[in-house]
């Protein structure tokens, strides 16, 4: 990927990223989704790191402060949280599958605000 493509896919959903990368070619996008189904994302966890002070911060503010995540990840987010021992550290997780209009649209954040009142 070039720099523009990298920046785009980093901030969009998998559907939007594939559409962007493959210029809307429905057959290639379908093939990419089929390929994606066979990927074990656990193999990539060794390349990910969490912010060094995140766990300490979460332990400091919880439970007095409610915590939530709004992400454009789809079906990998809960696995990621489990793998890093963070699943019980967030009161709410909103993925792009949980809303009609994912980020950068404000709907994911509005869903969180509505949930906590």
Residue pairs with C-beta under 8 A, 6 or more apart in sequence:
1 9
1 21
5 20
5 21
8 16
8 17
8 20
9 17
9 20
9 21
11 72
11 103
11 104
12 20
12 72
12 102
13 72
13 74
13 96
13 102
14 36
14 74
14 96
16 102
18 29
18 32
18 33
19 29
22 28
22 29
22 32
41 76
41 79
41 80
42 79
42 83
45 80
45 83
45 84
48 80
48 84
50 84
50 86
54 86
55 85
55 86
55 89
58 67
58 86
58 89
61 67
62 89
66 91
66 92
66 116
67 89
67 90
67 91
67 92
68 90
68 91
68 92
68 93
68 94
68 112
68 115
68 116
69 77
69 90
69 92
69 93
69 94
70 94
70 103
70 108
70 109
70 111
70 112
71 77
71 93
71 94
71 95
71 96
71 103
71 108
72 95
72 96
72 102
72 103
73 80
73 95
73 96
74 95
74 96
74 97
75 95
75 97
77 93
77 95
78 87
78 93
81 87
81 89
81 90
81 93
91 116
92 112
92 115
92 116
94 108
94 111
94 112
96 102
96 103
96 108
98 108
98 111
99 105
99 107
99 108
99 111
100 107
101 107
102 108
